[in-house]
Amino acid sequence: MRLERKKARHPMQMKWTAVWALALAAGSGGAGCTQLSPEGRTLLESGYDAAERGDNQGTINAMDKFLDEHGKSHRADEGYYLRGLAHYRAGHRSDARADFAKALDETSKKEVRGKARLALGDIAWDDDDMPEAEKNYRDALKDLPADEPPTDRVYYRTGAALQRMGKWEEAAVEFHRVMELFKNSPFAAQAARRVNASGWTIQVGAFKVKSAADQAVAKLRQSGIAADARPTTEGGQGLAFLVQAGSYASYEDALSALGRIRQSHHDAFIAPK
């Protein structure tokens, strides 16, 4: 089966981009499945075209019709997957989760399994359910290509989920995989920044001028918040000074402190330390 990768832009402007498109090519059917008629193939192709245009509702409408008329065919799994992807892009996470689960029930195709599990992992990530995200990412890795994207992203997110759960040593293993197997990936650079972390801090800002960083530190300390400025050359933008407040053993502790700090520093966020 010929496979192609197509990048799907996420209209919700989330930090992470889903890369899940399937090939428009006939696959082997499961037991009891019927072959797809020319009309069904045309309808499925229209769904792929709508998805590539970013027309989520058009994709959903086409796949509703496709699954109603051809839900017993050997390509029904693609229909569920494609509709799930459109629901996810549109922000309908519950509908997306149901379609991805149905795609898994219907499929015997390695690519569909891997990308449906990846999708379920991303939904769990969005829902802040790190144990479920880790489980689905690990399942996805069994079927995704071992040496090409999006596997680099899945290893990285697995490590990040493990850190959120306080499993720092296990997380380091996943980050090392990204760094060793995908040296040129942007996720390798992100993994390198997190691999030695063992706790959390709150990053208040990044300053090009040290005096500005010192001023932010002084303001935090006057409010009774422990803070410091750390020089860094990460990001390839030259020397900068990261202002970080506090040190926390758990993500939940850092989250509790974040609200107070955001009263005066609205862009503050939690970062590994």
Backbone as CSV, one residue per row, in Angstrom:
resi,resn,N_x,N_y,N_z,CA_x,CA_y,CA_z,C_x,C_y,C_z
1,MET,0.842,-1.189,0.000,0.000,0.000,0.000,0.881,1.245,0.000
2,ARG,0.665,2.137,-0.926,1.439,3.375,-0.996,1.007,4.310,0.130
3,LEU,1.964,4.855,0.840,1.666,5.735,1.963,2.188,7.132,1.683
4,GLU,1.462,8.125,2.133,1.888,9.504,2.001,1.648,10.204,3.320
5,ARG,2.478,11.194,3.597,2.275,11.993,4.788,1.845,13.386,4.387
6,LYS,0.797,13.860,5.019,0.328,15.220,4.754,0.205,15.938,6.083
7,LYS,0.725,17.157,6.158,0.661,17.901,7.403,-0.705,18.524,7.558
8,ALA,-1.292,18.335,8.752,-2.598,18.885,9.043,-2.448,20.068,9.986
9,ARG,-2.791,21.249,9.532,-2.676,22.414,10.391,-3.795,22.410,11.402
10,HIS,-3.477,22.723,12.632,-4.459,22.688,13.708,-5.068,24.067,13.880
11,PRO,-6.370,24.263,13.548,-6.960,25.593,13.608,-7.148,26.098,15.017
12,MET,-7.028,25.228,16.024,-7.195,25.652,17.408,-5.936,26.338,17.928
13,GLN,-4.859,26.404,17.083,-3.604,27.055,17.454,-3.023,26.488,18.743
14,MET,-3.102,25.165,18.895,-2.501,24.520,20.048,-0.987,24.498,19.868
15,LYS,-0.275,24.228,20.964,1.187,24.247,20.921,1.716,23.149,20.021
16,TRP,0.980,22.041,19.941,1.455,20.893,19.177,0.641,20.737,17.907
17,THR,1.287,20.264,16.863,0.635,20.053,15.570,0.448,18.572,15.330
18,ALA,-0.771,18.181,14.950,-1.047,16.786,14.638,-0.576,16.486,13.222
19,VAL,0.082,15.364,13.021,0.558,14.949,11.696,0.041,13.529,11.479
20,TRP,-1.163,13.424,10.964,-1.846,12.138,11.014,-2.425,11.663,9.696
21,ALA,-2.249,12.379,8.591,-2.993,12.026,7.392,-2.678,10.616,6.919
22,LEU,-3.681,9.948,6.409,-3.506,8.606,5.858,-3.418,8.672,4.340
23,ALA,-2.917,7.611,3.754,-2.836,7.545,2.296,-4.198,7.231,1.706
24,LEU,-4.474,7.792,0.555,-5.682,7.443,-0.186,-5.320,6.285,-1.110
25,ALA,-5.302,5.090,-0.554,-4.897,3.903,-1.301,-5.594,2.708,-0.706
26,ALA,-5.898,1.726,-1.542,-6.604,0.547,-1.061,-5.723,-0.259,-0.139
27,GLY,-6.315,-0.738,0.959,-5.599,-1.591,1.892,-6.274,-2.936,1.966
28,SER,-5.630,-3.863,2.670,-6.216,-5.183,2.823,-7.349,-5.127,3.816
29,GLY,-8.438,-5.754,3.526,-9.601,-5.728,4.386,-9.537,-6.759,5.471
30,GLY,-10.342,-6.536,6.520,-10.450,-7.508,7.590,-11.461,-8.579,7.231
31,ALA,-11.525,-9.573,8.101,-12.453,-10.670,7.861,-13.877,-10.146,7.864
32,GLY,-14.675,-10.569,6.898,-16.073,-10.197,6.856,-16.328,-8.840,6.222
33,CYS,-15.287,-8.117,5.813,-15.464,-6.797,5.212,-15.674,-6.936,3.709
34,THR,-16.466,-6.034,3.160,-16.715,-6.043,1.725,-15.787,-5.069,1.032
35,GLN,-15.520,-5.312,-0.250,-14.701,-4.406,-1.029,-15.461,-3.109,-1.290
36,LEU,-14.720,-2.054,-1.483,-15.328,-0.743,-1.662,-15.690,-0.524,-3.123
37,SER,-16.912,-0.045,-3.361,-17.377,0.229,-4.718,-16.718,1.489,-5.250
38,PRO,-16.759,1.692,-6.573,-16.211,2.937,-7.133,-16.884,4.180,-6.541
39,GLU,-18.199,4.093,-6.292,-18.901,5.229,-5.693,-18.386,5.509,-4.279
40,GLY,-18.151,4.435,-3.538,-17.635,4.604,-2.183,-16.236,5.184,-2.185
41,ARG,-15.424,4.742,-3.141,-14.062,5.270,-3.242,-14.076,6.758,-3.562
42,THR,-14.978,7.173,-4.442,-15.101,8.590,-4.783,-15.523,9.406,-3.568
43,LEU,-16.440,8.865,-2.790,-16.913,9.556,-1.599,-15.798,9.667,-0.553
44,LEU,-15.035,8.594,-0.371,-13.920,8.637,0.559,-12.883,9.660,0.108
45,GLU,-12.621,9.688,-1.204,-11.660,10.649,-1.742,-12.128,12.080,-1.500
46,SER,-13.436,12.321,-1.578,-13.945,13.672,-1.330,-13.702,14.083,0.117
47,GLY,-13.761,13.099,1.024,-13.455,13.389,2.420,-11.999,13.755,2.618
48,TYR,-11.094,13.028,1.942,-9.676,13.374,2.005,-9.422,14.769,1.440
49,ASP,-10.082,15.088,0.338,-9.900,16.404,-0.268,-10.367,17.508,0.674
50,ALA,-11.509,17.292,1.318,-12.026,18.292,2.260,-11.069,18.458,3.436
51,ALA,-10.516,17.343,3.913,-9.580,17.407,5.033,-8.330,18.183,4.649
52,GLU,-7.841,17.964,3.443,-6.629,18.654,3.000,-6.870,20.151,2.848
53,ARG,-8.110,20.531,2.543,-8.453,21.957,2.449,-8.664,22.582,3.819
54,GLY,-8.712,21.752,4.865,-9.011,22.267,6.199,-10.491,22.455,6.439
55,ASP,-11.322,21.837,5.617,-12.784,21.949,5.742,-13.273,20.846,6.672
56,ASN,-13.296,21.138,7.955,-13.658,20.113,8.932,-15.098,19.645,8.773
57,GLN,-16.018,20.599,8.639,-17.420,20.194,8.526,-17.662,19.436,7.229
58,GLY,-16.992,19.850,6.151,-17.125,19.122,4.896,-16.619,17.694,5.017
59,THR,-15.500,17.515,5.749,-14.975,16.168,5.988,-15.963,15.339,6.792
60,ILE,-16.504,15.925,7.847,-17.465,15.209,8.693,-18.692,14.809,7.883
61,ASN,-19.214,15.728,7.086,-20.403,15.421,6.288,-20.131,14.293,5.299
62,ALA,-18.974,14.366,4.639,-18.636,13.331,3.659,-18.468,11.978,4.330
63,MET,-17.833,11.948,5.494,-17.613,10.680,6.179,-18.880,10.156,6.847
64,ASP,-19.778,11.045,7.249,-21.090,10.577,7.727,-21.784,9.775,6.623
65,LYS,-21.781,10.325,5.425,-22.421,9.665,4.295,-21.669,8.390,3.916
66,PHE,-20.337,8.477,3.899,-19.529,7.304,3.547,-19.773,6.150,4.516
67,LEU,-19.765,6.434,5.806,-19.927,5.370,6.798,-21.348,4.837,6.824
68,ASP,-22.320,5.700,6.516,-23.712,5.234,6.446,-23.898,4.261,5.291
69,GLU,-23.235,4.525,4.171,-23.434,3.715,2.968,-22.396,2.616,2.802
70,HIS,-21.201,2.795,3.390,-20.095,1.863,3.158,-19.397,1.468,4.463
71,GLY,-20.142,1.488,5.547,-19.582,1.190,6.855,-19.151,-0.248,7.051
72,LYS,-19.505,-1.124,6.115,-19.070,-2.526,6.188,-17.918,-2.822,5.237
73,SER,-17.413,-1.797,4.574,-16.345,-2.017,3.600,-14.997,-2.137,4.300
74,HIS,-13.994,-2.575,3.558,-12.655,-2.762,4.129,-11.934,-1.455,4.386
75,ARG,-12.549,-0.326,4.010,-11.938,0.975,4.270,-12.764,1.823,5.234
76,ALA,-13.683,1.187,5.926,-14.467,1.917,6.926,-13.565,2.490,8.012
77,ASP,-12.482,1.765,8.343,-11.567,2.268,9.373,-11.013,3.639,9.009
78,GLU,-10.696,3.846,7.726,-10.206,5.145,7.287,-11.270,6.222,7.445
79,GLY,-12.513,5.844,7.168,-13.614,6.794,7.333,-13.750,7.252,8.767
80,TYR,-13.685,6.304,9.704,-13.768,6.681,11.121,-12.572,7.534,11.527
81,TYR,-11.398,7.138,11.073,-10.196,7.904,11.416,-10.283,9.325,10.871
82,LEU,-10.667,9.445,9.608,-10.714,10.752,8.969,-11.758,11.650,9.627
83,ARG,-12.913,11.076,9.950,-13.941,11.869,10.639,-13.465,12.266,12.033
84,GLY,-12.775,11.344,12.727,-12.233,11.665,14.034,-11.243,12.806,13.969
85,LEU,-10.398,12.815,12.938,-9.421,13.882,12.779,-10.111,15.225,12.570
86,ALA,-11.179,15.232,11.766,-11.921,16.476,11.539,-12.596,16.945,12.824
87,HIS,-13.161,16.011,13.586,-13.769,16.389,14.864,-12.720,16.970,15.807
88,TYR,-11.542,16.354,15.832,-10.495,16.841,16.726,-10.072,18.256,16.343
89,ARG,-9.858,18.475,15.053,-9.453,19.804,14.593,-10.518,20.849,14.931
90,ALA,-11.786,20.426,14.913,-12.887,21.350,15.198,-13.110,21.536,16.696
91,GLY,-12.352,20.804,17.522,-12.493,20.942,18.960,-13.528,20.028,19.582
92,HIS,-14.016,19.047,18.818,-15.026,18.107,19.334,-14.315,16.865,19.863
93,ARG,-13.668,16.972,21.014,-12.791,15.897,21.464,-13.553,14.615,21.791
94,SER,-14.756,14.732,22.333,-15.521,13.532,22.669,-15.880,12.744,21.413
95,ASP,-16.357,13.444,20.380,-16.689,12.779,19.112,-15.427,12.209,18.468
96,ALA,-14.338,12.958,18.544,-13.078,12.473,17.968,-12.623,11.205,18.661
97,ARG,-12.688,11.194,19.977,-12.263,10.012,20.738,-13.087,8.777,20.329
98,ALA,-14.385,8.956,20.172,-15.244,7.833,19.795,-14.886,7.315,18.401
99,ASP,-14.607,8.231,17.461,-14.273,7.795,16.102,-12.922,7.102,16.044
100,PHE,-11.940,7.597,16.766,-10.628,6.942,16.773,-10.719,5.548,17.405
101,ALA,-11.525,5.418,18.457,-11.710,4.109,19.080,-12.394,3.150,18.106
102,LYS,-13.366,3.662,17.353,-14.048,2.820,16.372,-13.096,2.421,15.240
103,ALA,-12.233,3.337,14.823,-11.242,3.005,13.799,-10.355,1.861,14.270
104,LEU,-9.958,1.885,15.537,-9.140,0.803,16.087,-9.899,-0.518,16.101
105,ASP,-11.179,-0.463,16.414,-11.990,-1.680,16.422,-12.097,-2.299,15.028
106,GLU,-12.125,-1.432,14.013,-12.393,-1.890,12.646,-11.136,-2.267,11.868
107,THR,-9.972,-1.782,12.287,-8.816,-1.847,11.397,-7.962,-3.096,11.590
108,SER,-7.311,-3.470,10.497,-6.226,-4.454,10.544,-4.958,-3.836,9.943
109,LYS,-4.959,-2.503,9.784,-3.865,-1.793,9.119,-2.952,-1.149,10.153
110,LYS,-1.690,-1.413,10.002,-0.681,-0.923,10.940,-0.697,0.597,11.040
111,GLU,-0.793,1.281,9.900,-0.748,2.745,9.906,-1.946,3.336,10.626
112,VAL,-3.129,2.771,10.382,-4.324,3.286,11.058,-4.203,3.083,12.561
113,ARG,-3.720,1.908,12.976,-3.553,1.664,14.417,-2.615,2.678,15.043
114,GLY,-1.456,2.883,14.413,-0.473,3.779,14.990,-0.980,5.208,15.097
115,LYS,-1.631,5.685,14.051,-2.050,7.083,14.053,-3.313,7.298,14.885
116,ALA,-4.172,6.288,14.964,-5.337,6.412,15.852,-4.895,6.446,17.312
117,ARG,-3.911,5.611,17.660,-3.382,5.639,19.031,-2.694,6.965,19.319
118,LEU,-1.960,7.480,18.342,-1.336,8.785,18.493,-2.394,9.857,18.740
119,ALA,-3.470,9.805,17.981,-4.548,10.773,18.146,-5.168,10.684,19.535
120,LEU,-5.406,9.469,20.009,-5.971,9.288,21.344,-5.001,9.793,22.419
121,GLY,-3.709,9.608,22.178,-2.724,10.158,23.101,-2.784,11.670,23.148
122,ASP,-2.935,12.310,22.000,-3.006,13.764,21.969,-4.279,14.278,22.637
123,ILE,-5.378,13.546,22.470,-6.617,13.956,23.140,-6.455,13.856,24.652
124,ALA,-5.851,12.768,25.115,-5.605,12.623,26.556,-4.683,13.731,27.054
125,TRP,-3.687,14.080,26.252,-2.772,15.183,26.607,-3.565,16.483,26.761
126,ASP,-4.438,16.767,25.805,-5.256,17.972,25.874,-6.139,17.973,27.126
127,ASP,-6.603,16.785,27.508,-7.459,16.646,28.689,-6.665,16.613,29.991
128,ASP,-5.340,16.751,29.891,-4.440,16.742,31.051,-4.446,15.390,31.762
129,ASP,-4.711,14.321,31.004,-4.708,12.962,31.556,-3.394,12.303,31.140
130,MET,-2.340,12.539,31.916,-1.009,12.090,31.531,-0.864,10.560,31.528
131,PRO,-1.445,9.812,32.483,-1.333,8.349,32.401,-1.951,7.782,31.116
132,GLU,-3.112,8.314,30.725,-3.757,7.833,29.500,-2.963,8.265,28.271
133,ALA,-2.413,9.461,28.304,-1.584,9.912,27.188,-0.375,9.001,27.026
134,GLU,0.324,8.709,28.124,1.499,7.830,28.041,1.132,6.466,27.473
135,LYS,0.034,5.891,27.957,-0.386,4.566,27.491,-0.609,4.571,25.979
136,ASN,-1.339,5.560,25.475,-1.634,5.592,24.047,-0.398,5.902,23.217
137,TYR,0.475,6.761,23.715,1.706,7.029,22.976,2.561,5.766,22.872
138,ARG,2.663,5.012,23.949,3.457,3.772,23.896,2.831,2.768,22.930
139,ASP,1.510,2.684,22.915,0.839,1.795,21.961,1.070,2.268,20.528
140,ALA,1.045,3.587,20.331,1.275,4.127,18.986,2.661,3.770,18.478
141,LEU,3.649,3.795,19.358,5.033,3.524,18.960,5.219,2.105,18.423
142,LYS,4.325,1.189,18.777,4.417,-0.178,18.276,4.152,-0.244,16.777
143,ASP,3.427,0.746,16.232,3.022,0.696,14.828,3.532,1.847,13.979
144,LEU,4.040,2.910,14.602,4.572,4.023,13.825,5.971,3.689,13.306
145,PRO,6.397,4.321,12.206,7.754,4.088,11.700,8.781,4.424,12.772
146,ALA,9.785,3.581,12.926,10.732,3.734,14.034,11.705,4.880,13.843
147,ASP,11.925,5.314,12.589,13.027,6.243,12.328,12.605,7.519,11.602
148,GLU,11.336,7.874,11.679,10.890,9.092,11.019,9.722,9.708,11.777
149,PRO,9.455,11.015,11.557,8.331,11.662,12.230,7.014,10.939,11.886
150,PRO,6.037,10.937,12.801,6.002,11.703,14.049,6.566,10.970,15.268
151,THR,7.375,9.932,15.056,7.887,9.158,16.185,8.735,10.006,17.125
152,ASP,9.464,10.976,16.584,10.257,11.856,17.454,9.356,12.615,18.424
153,ARG,8.244,13.113,17.915,7.294,13.840,18.767,6.679,12.926,19.809
154,VAL,6.400,11.667,19.436,5.765,10.744,20.376,6.723,10.388,21.512
155,TYR,7.985,10.130,21.192,8.970,9.887,22.253,9.060,11.099,23.179
156,TYR,9.122,12.293,22.587,9.240,13.500,23.404,8.035,13.666,24.320
157,ARG,6.845,13.496,23.769,5.645,13.680,24.587,5.503,12.590,25.649
158,THR,5.960,11.398,25.332,5.957,10.345,26.345,6.827,10.757,27.526
159,GLY,8.020,11.286,27.226,8.897,11.764,28.280,8.284,12.905,29.068
160,ALA,7.641,13.842,28.375,7.022,14.969,29.059,5.877,14.512,29.955
161,ALA,5.090,13.533,29.491,4.007,12.999,30.310,4.558,12.316,31.551
162,LEU,5.646,11.568,31.391,6.275,10.904,32.538,6.785,11.918,33.550
163,GLN,7.358,13.010,33.076,7.790,14.057,34.009,6.611,14.627,34.773
164,ARG,5.514,14.845,34.088,4.331,15.364,34.771,3.877,14.433,35.892
165,MET,4.131,13.132,35.730,3.747,12.152,36.745,4.841,11.937,37.783
166,GLY,5.932,12.708,37.662,7.022,12.587,38.619,7.954,11.422,38.369
167,LYS,7.898,10.815,37.177,8.745,9.669,36.837,9.942,10.176,36.042
168,TRP,10.861,10.830,36.741,11.940,11.563,36.085,12.930,10.646,35.378
169,GLU,13.299,9.525,35.988,14.269,8.628,35.364,13.689,7.971,34.113
170,GLU,12.423,7.563,34.170,11.787,6.983,32.983,11.680,8.021,31.874
171,ALA,11.390,9.254,32.250,11.299,10.325,31.257,12.632,10.529,30.550
172,ALA,13.731,10.466,31.308,15.055,10.672,30.718,15.351,9.643,29.634
173,VAL,14.875,8.414,29.823,15.072,7.367,28.815,14.423,7.778,27.497
174,GLU,13.199,8.290,27.564,12.498,8.694,26.345,13.176,9.892,25.683
175,PHE,13.638,10.846,26.485,14.320,12.002,25.910,15.627,11.593,25.233
176,HIS,16.353,10.641,25.841,17.588,10.163,25.216,17.291,9.489,23.876
177,ARG,16.158,8.811,23.776,15.795,8.187,22.491,15.639,9.258,21.406
178,VAL,14.960,10.339,21.746,14.810,11.419,20.767,16.175,11.977,20.379
179,MET,16.999,12.224,21.369,18.298,12.843,21.126,19.223,11.944,20.305
180,GLU,19.119,10.635,20.484,20.007,9.709,19.781,19.482,9.315,18.404
181,LEU,18.165,9.136,18.291,17.584,8.634,17.047,17.187,9.741,16.083
182,PHE,16.964,10.958,16.609,16.480,12.066,15.774,17.310,13.320,16.066
183,LYS,18.593,13.232,15.820,19.516,14.305,16.199,19.147,15.653,15.581
184,ASN,18.568,15.661,14.400,18.250,16.906,13.710,16.818,17.370,13.935
185,SER,16.079,16.669,14.749,14.691,17.041,15.014,14.627,18.185,16.023
186,PRO,13.681,19.107,15.875,13.514,20.147,16.898,13.160,19.561,18.260
187,PHE,12.579,18.363,18.267,12.242,17.725,19.539,13.494,17.240,20.266
188,ALA,14.578,16.999,19.531,15.840,16.622,20.178,16.369,17.775,21.021
189,ALA,16.260,18.998,20.500,16.715,20.170,21.258,15.844,20.375,22.492
190,GLN,14.544,20.175,22.348,13.651,20.317,23.497,13.922,19.234,24.531
191,ALA,14.192,18.011,24.050,14.502,16.915,24.966,15.785,17.196,25.737
192,ALA,16.784,17.778,25.069,18.048,18.084,25.732,17.856,19.080,26.868
193,ARG,16.902,19.987,26.714,16.647,20.972,27.765,15.952,20.354,28.971
194,ARG,15.261,19.212,28.765,14.468,18.631,29.846,15.095,17.384,30.455
195,VAL,16.096,16.811,29.803,16.539,15.462,30.149,17.096,15.362,31.568
196,ASN,17.719,16.412,32.076,18.321,16.364,33.408,17.441,16.977,34.493
197,ALA,16.210,17.322,34.151,15.315,17.946,35.125,14.865,16.932,36.180
198,SER,14.602,17.450,37.380,14.103,16.584,38.456,13.069,17.298,39.312
199,GLY,12.564,18.417,38.812,11.551,19.169,39.533,10.990,20.250,38.629
200,TRP,10.256,21.203,39.232,9.563,22.225,38.453,9.870,23.615,38.987
201,THR,9.777,24.588,38.112,9.875,25.981,38.493,8.853,26.755,37.678
202,ILE,8.732,28.033,37.962,7.831,28.887,37.183,8.680,29.917,36.454
203,GLN,8.631,29.861,35.142,9.420,30.807,34.344,8.617,32.081,34.145
204,VAL,9.168,33.166,34.611,8.485,34.456,34.575,8.760,35.196,33.275
205,GLY,9.969,35.051,32.755,10.290,35.743,31.518,11.701,35.456,31.074
206,ALA,12.013,35.869,29.865,13.356,35.768,29.303,13.772,37.161,28.859
207,PHE,14.942,37.614,29.295,15.380,38.985,29.068,16.743,38.984,28.374
208,LYS,16.897,39.881,27.418,18.174,40.014,26.725,19.157,40.832,27.561
209,VAL,18.635,41.671,28.430,19.478,42.558,29.235,19.434,42.093,30.685
210,LYS,20.605,41.906,31.299,20.663,41.366,32.651,20.005,42.290,33.669
211,SER,20.133,43.588,33.483,19.538,44.520,34.447,18.017,44.378,34.487
212,ALA,17.406,44.106,33.344,15.954,43.906,33.309,15.579,42.612,34.039
213,ALA,16.391,41.581,33.868,16.151,40.322,34.576,16.315,40.527,36.081
214,ASP,17.351,41.271,36.478,17.580,41.529,37.910,16.418,42.313,38.514
215,GLN,15.858,43.219,37.742,14.727,44.010,38.230,13.506,43.116,38.465
216,ALA,13.266,42.161,37.544,12.151,41.234,37.712,12.362,40.331,38.924
217,VAL,13.590,39.887,39.140,13.911,39.062,40.306,13.650,39.841,41.594
218,ALA,14.103,41.095,41.628,13.914,41.916,42.824,12.436,42.113,43.131
219,LYS,11.641,42.330,42.112,10.200,42.522,42.305,9.560,41.278,42.887
220,LEU,9.964,40.105,42.394,9.423,38.854,42.921,9.839,38.653,44.384
221,ARG,11.079,38.932,44.675,11.578,38.735,46.043,10.890,39.687,47.028
222,GLN,10.577,40.893,46.565,9.853,41.841,47.414,8.455,41.321,47.755
223,SER,7.918,40.468,46.879,6.596,39.871,47.120,6.693,38.577,47.931
224,GLY,7.913,38.241,48.350,8.098,37.029,49.143,8.251,35.774,48.331
225,ILE,8.587,35.923,47.047,8.732,34.768,46.156,10.210,34.577,45.824
226,ALA,10.750,33.420,46.132,12.149,33.127,45.801,12.312,33.101,44.282
227,ALA,13.324,33.807,43.792,13.525,33.879,42.341,14.996,34.091,42.042
228,ASP,15.384,33.745,40.807,16.743,34.012,40.350,16.739,34.166,38.841
229,ALA,17.859,34.645,38.314,18.026,34.817,36.872,19.120,33.873,36.397
230,ARG,18.796,33.067,35.407,19.753,32.064,34.915,20.163,32.395,33.490
231,PRO,21.453,32.561,33.212,21.886,32.824,31.837,21.750,31.569,30.975
232,THR,21.390,31.766,29.721,21.252,30.641,28.806,21.522,31.102,27.385
233,THR,21.966,30.158,26.567,22.106,30.409,25.122,21.191,29.495,24.333
234,GLU,20.238,28.862,25.020,19.308,27.960,24.347,18.433,28.742,23.381
235,GLY,18.035,28.074,22.312,17.143,28.691,21.345,17.840,29.370,20.189
236,GLY,19.170,29.449,20.240,19.903,30.013,19.118,19.746,31.510,18.934
237,GLN,19.286,32.224,19.984,19.084,33.666,19.879,20.136,34.458,20.656
238,GLY,21.253,33.825,20.975,22.281,34.497,21.747,22.013,34.395,23.240
239,LEU,22.791,35.138,24.006,22.676,35.087,25.459,21.373,35.728,25.921
240,ALA,20.678,35.036,26.844,19.464,35.565,27.463,19.485,35.184,28.933
241,PHE,18.616,35.817,29.711,18.543,35.560,31.142,17.112,35.128,31.482
242,LEU,16.980,33.891,31.931,15.673,33.340,32.297,15.396,33.647,33.761
243,VAL,14.296,34.290,34.017,13.879,34.568,35.390,12.915,33.476,35.819
244,GLN,13.305,32.743,36.859,12.522,31.616,37.336,12.207,31.796,38.813
245,ALA,10.989,31.428,39.178,10.510,31.631,40.545,10.177,30.300,41.196
246,GLY,10.822,30.021,42.315,10.479,28.851,43.109,11.019,27.549,42.564
247,SER,10.970,26.533,43.416,11.361,25.173,43.049,10.344,24.231,43.679
248,TYR,9.758,23.355,42.861,8.637,22.541,43.312,8.877,21.083,42.953
249,ALA,8.586,20.202,43.896,8.814,18.771,43.682,7.778,18.173,42.741
250,SER,6.552,18.693,42.760,5.491,18.135,41.917,4.888,19.214,41.028
251,TYR,4.321,18.785,39.916,3.669,19.714,38.997,2.485,20.391,39.677
252,GLU,1.785,19.642,40.517,0.613,20.189,41.208,1.011,21.335,42.136
253,ASP,2.162,21.198,42.822,2.642,22.274,43.687,2.958,23.525,42.865
254,ALA,3.590,23.313,41.729,3.908,24.452,40.861,2.635,25.113,40.342
255,LEU,1.651,24.297,40.011,0.386,24.832,39.505,-0.301,25.688,40.568
256,SER,-0.214,25.268,41.830,-0.824,26.041,42.915,-0.175,27.410,43.048
257,ALA,1.140,27.472,42.821,1.861,28.743,42.944,1.705,29.629,41.718
258,LEU,1.374,29.045,40.583,1.339,29.794,39.327,0.327,30.940,39.371
259,GLY,-0.840,30.706,39.972,-1.879,31.729,39.996,-1.415,33.000,40.673
260,ARG,-0.712,32.861,41.770,-0.221,34.033,42.491,0.784,34.809,41.647
261,ILE,1.699,34.101,41.009,2.734,34.776,40.233,2.144,35.456,39.001
262,ARG,1.107,34.860,38.424,0.494,35.457,37.245,-0.280,36.736,37.556
263,GLN,-0.505,37.026,38.824,-1.149,38.291,39.169,-0.293,39.476,38.762
264,SER,1.016,39.283,38.778,1.914,40.373,38.377,2.696,40.065,37.104
265,HIS,2.766,38.784,36.726,3.492,38.371,35.516,2.574,37.436,34.721
266,HIS,1.785,38.027,33.845,0.684,37.303,33.194,1.144,36.180,32.276
267,ASP,2.364,36.263,31.774,2.841,35.256,30.823,3.659,34.143,31.487
268,ALA,3.696,34.116,32.814,4.463,33.083,33.512,3.918,31.693,33.203
269,PHE,4.806,30.706,33.170,4.388,29.335,32.908,5.287,28.360,33.652
270,ILE,4.815,27.140,33.822,5.564,26.108,34.541,6.575,25.482,33.596
271,ALA,7.787,25.264,34.095,8.854,24.649,33.293,9.632,23.655,34.145
272,PRO,10.166,22.594,33.520,11.019,21.663,34.256,12.282,22.365,34.756
273,LYS,12.816,21.883,35.870,14.021,22.496,36.425,15.028,21.414,36.810
